[in-house]
């Protein structure tokens, strides 16, 4: 086996670091899911099959507030929030490469964190390595901690008090921060964040993210505040 390049080693380190930080947050999901009315097996099945943290939390959040009667609304909210992964898959397609089995596995691992780690790498090989290391690390860790959280949820009390969500957010911000060097990327980040913040209290879960993504696309497409090309 050929020795890995410095870029590839950096991608592995980033993937493992983000994977560990994100997997810890699975304890919170497991505990909240059982408190919202799901049993242990239903909770674990969600993490195994759905495996997209934002959609999972949206689902149990609606269920917790409305019970089984809120099922259709919960599914709709989770589906809306999960549509962002469709756009991620388009971006990751050239990174993943060809092959049905490879693409099928990649589809399950295409989440915020794996895409963020991949796109932060400078070469195609390091992007591919970052994607797979992050995706596999989070999938294994998230499902393990989901089970732990579901089993000991009653013992944890108010899981939001532990601030486990801050670990995943901090890791994600660490990947994003080095990319915010130009006015164009700063405008995209600030514009999308402001829109999502303003719309979150008035729209159902999932929609603010989609609207914020639309703002980011518009700002990027028209190169607002970006450097103008000269002929």
Secondary structure, 3 states (H helix, E strand, C coil): CCCCCHHHHHHHHHHHHHHHHHHHCHHHHHHHHHHCCCCHHHHHHHHHHCCCHHHHHHHHHHHHHHHHHHHHHHHHHHHHHHCHHHHHHHHHHHHHCCCHHHHHHHHHHCCHHHHHHHHCCCCHHHHHHHHHHHHHHHHHHHHHHHHHHHHHHHHHCCHHHHCHHHHHHHHHHHHHHCCCCCHHHHHHHHHHHHHHHHHHCCCCCCHHHHHHHHHHHHHHHCCCCCCCCCC
